[in-house]
Amino acid sequence: MRSPIFVVLALAVYFIPVIASNDYLWGKVDDNNYQLAKDKVSKAFFVGIVQTKKYVFKQADNLNALTITAIKITDKKKNNGATAELVSGGPGSKGATILFKSKRGYGINDIVEIWGH
């Protein structure tokens, strides 16, 4: 009887932090990739309001633009952090648009890293 309970508890300990985290990785970072951008995306909380913020990555020289291979988002608020949605672009393209959305009454505090070659 102890064995099934132990397995359930072990799985809960493993999956609960993964579910609670709002970190994202779209694509794959390889050794031959360059970091194209590293930006902080933040917006202060407002009581009772869901905050949204759009992040747009656009390269200056479109003819010589590098291709995005990965987008990594690190949520600095481990509890009640914002979600991120890749709206357009991303790995395989030259640009990206990401929409951040906070929980009601909380702010946004994320780090966006864009890698490419």
Disulfide bonds with the S-S distance in Angstrom:
none
